[in-house]
């Protein structure tokens, strides 16, 4: 790409990252172009409709970037299909969200926009992913109603911990709480060796999310 295109792509990514921090902190309804511009110390016109037609378009861009990253993260997990793979992915994504606003905001936006019926990108679906691995772990069909109920509980509980985390709680404490939560949940959901698996796995990491235009 030429210099002008590269500069536009960099500006667009800066807006995405600033917006992500706002979405993560204030949610979809509490964020506006004006608040994103203020966070960047720039006029509202600098982050407006010439790059993103609407706030929804901006939010969907944030989710889409992170979904691509989750897909990359899942492909980097070396654990076999089942509980170990699922917990590794949950742990990796949670630790990622604690340091990366794009990841944190994508989790919050996926919940808020999904509940409102808004169509979102489909590069990575937490529900589909978790149901597939939980079904293997329990030896059930992915269509078994118990699988959907269990994975909904696990995802809501997991991401609820992230939403309620305070700045005073260290990463180490949050990780320990998450592992204890998963050990209890999966044991209660009928996986006998859940605690050993949960406390054994290690997270994977991938590069920070980036607008595809920057790599074109």
Secondary structure, 3 states (H helix, E strand, C coil): CCHHHHHHHHHHHHHHHHHHHHHHHHCCCCCCHHHHHHHCCCCHHHHCCCCCCCHHHHHHHHHHHHHHHHHHHHHHCCCCCCHHHHHHHHHHHHHHHHHCHHHHHHHHHHHHHHHCCCCCCCCCCHHHHHHHHHHHHHCCCCCCHHHHHHHHHHHHHHHHHHHHCCCCCCHHHHHHHHHHHHHHHHHHCCCCCHHHHHHHCCCCCCCCCCCHHHHC
